[in-house]
Amino acid sequence: MEKSSFLDIGDGVLRSTIITVVLMIIYAVIMSFIDLTERTNSIFYLVTSIISIMYGSIYAVKRINKKGWLVGVIVAAIYMVIIYIVSIIAGNSAAIESTQITRFLLALAVGLLSGMIGVNL
C-alpha cells in the first residue's frame, strides 16, 4: 500500500472513533434520564461499534478505491484495538473473554463487508 493509503486508513479509524464518542455521549445523556438494562447497554454498544466501523471502512475505501475488503478489515481491527485499550484504561479487566473474541470477529466481518460495499459505491 502507498503512504497515502495508510493516511486514509488512519482517517477512517479516526472518524470511526469520533462517531463512537459522539454516540456514547448521546447515550450517556439518555441514561441519565432513563434507567436502562444491561442488555440494552450491550446492544447499544454493539450497534454503535457496527455503525462506526461501517462508516470508517466505507470512508477509507472510497478514498483509496482499491482492496476494499483489506482496508475494511484493517480499519475494523485498529478500531477494536483502540476500543480495547481505552476499555483497559477505563478500569475494565485486560482478560480476553469469549464475548470479546466474538465482537472482534464480528467487527472484522463488518469491516470486510463494508470495505466491499465501499469499493462498489
N, C-alpha and C positions, 0 to 999 in steps of 0.2 A: 504494500500500500504506500501511497505517496504521503508526504508530510502533511499536506492539506487535508487528506483523509483522516488522519489522526486528530487534527483540529476540529473537523466536522463531527467526529465521533465524540470528542470531548464536549463539544457544544450541545450535542444531543443528550448526553448524560447530564450536563448542567441544566438544560431545560426540563428534563425529567425530574430532577431533584427540586427545582423551583416549583413545578406543578405539585409535587408531593407536599412540600412545605405549605403552600397556599391551601391545598385541600385539607391538610391536617389542622391548620389554624381555623378554618371554617368549621371543621368537625369539633374542635375544642370549644368553640363558641356555642355550638348546638348542644354539646354535652353539659355545658354549664347551666342550661335551662331545662334540659330533659334528661332523665335517668335512663341510660341505655344498657342493655345486657352485654355480657362478654361476647356472645355470639354475634351481635350486631357490630361490635367493635372489630372482631375478626373479619367479618365480611367487608366492612368498610376499608380496612387496611389492605385486604386483598384486591378489592376493586380499584382503590387508589393506586396501588402498585401496577396493576394491569394498564390502567389509563396512562399513567406516567411513562411506562415502558413503551407502550404503543406510540405515544406522541414523540418521544425521544428517538425511537428507532426510525419512524417514518420521516422525521425531520432530517436525521443524519443521512439516511439513504437517498432522500430527494436531493440533498446537496452533493452526494458522491456519484449517484446514478449508476452504480455497478455493485455486484456482490452483495445484494440486499440481505440475503439470509445471514451472511457472515457479519455484516455490520450490525444487524439487529441482535444477533447473539452477543456480540461484543458489548453493545450498549446495555443490554439486559444484565450481563454478567458484572460489568463495572458498577451499574446502578445497585445491584443486590449486594455487592461487596461494600459499597458506601453505606447502605442501609444497615448492614450487619455491624459495621464499625461504629456507626452512630448509636446503634442499639446497645452495644457493649459500653460505650462511653456513658450512656444514659443510665447504666446500672443493671442491665439485664445480664443473664448468665452467658458466658462465652461458649458453653457446651452446644454442640450442634445436635439437634434432635431430628426425628423423622419428619416433623411438620416443616421444619426449616429446609430440609432437603427437598421436600415436595414443593414448597414455594419457590425454591431456586430453580427446580426443573420446570415448573410452570412458567416462571419468568423467562427462562431460556426459550421455551416453546412460543410464548407470546412474542418475544423479540424476533425469533426466526420467522414467524408468520407475518409480523408487522413489517419486517425487512422485505419480505417477498411482495407484500402489498405496496410498499413504498416505491419499489422499483417500477411497478406497473401503473402507478398513478400518473 
